[in-house]
Every structure is written in structure tokens, then in C-alpha cells.
Amino acid sequence: MQLGLPEIAIIAVVIILLFGIGRIGKVGGELGKGIREFRTAIREDETRAGGAKEAQSNQSA
């Protein structure tokens, strides 16, 4: 099932009616901030995991 232009327009109108124009911008900004923080946390976890693996391999050698 694909969404066409009329369906997307209807969804957009409903969202605007529910939240209002100003709130949509705020929600978008908060969503972007959340995604950035999530990506940063993933990178930090990968860095820590990589450092732990290197430390283990150095100890066993």
C-alpha cells in the first residue's frame, strides 16, 4: 500500500489541526535533537566497546 499525494495532504492537514503550526516546528526540533543524542550515544558505546576489545587482546597476548 503506497501513499499518494492526496493521502499525504490529508495526513498533513490532520496533524496541523491537532498540533498547530508552532507546535509542529517545536516537535520537529525536539525529534532532531533526540536523534542526534541517540547517534552520539551509539558512537560512544562503539568507542568504549572497541577500547575494551583492544585491552582484552593486549592482555591475552
N, C-alpha and C positions, 0 to 999 in steps of 0.2 A: 504494500500500500504506500503510494507516494503522495506527498502533499504538494498540491499545485498552488499557484498564486492566490486564488480566491480563499483557499483554506488558511493559508499563512496570514492573509489580510484579516480574516475573521478572528484568528487567534490573537493577532496583534491588537485588534480593537478591544477584545475582551480583557486582555492584560492591562491595557491603558485604562479601561473603565474600572478595573479592580484596584489598581495601584496608583494611578495618576502619573502624569509625565515626570514630575520631580522625583517621585519615589523610585521610578524605574532607573533613572540615572544613578541614584544612590545605591540601589541593589546591584547594578552592574559594576560599580566601583568596588563594592564590598566583595563581590564574586571574584573580580580580578585580583584583589588583594589576597583573598583566600587561596586562589590558585598559585600565586607567586610564593606564598608562605609554604604551601604544600610541596612545591618543587624544590624550594630551598631545603626543607626538612629531608626530602628524599636524597638530595645530593650529599647532605651532611651524614646521613646514615650510611650511604655508599662509601664515603670517605673513611668513616670510622671502621666499617667492616673491612675495607681494603687494608687499612693500617693494622688491624688485628690479625688478618691473614698473614701479612708480611712478618709481624712479630712472631707468630707461631712457626712460620717456616724458618726464620732465623734461629729460633731456639732449638728446633729439631735437627738442624744441620751441624 
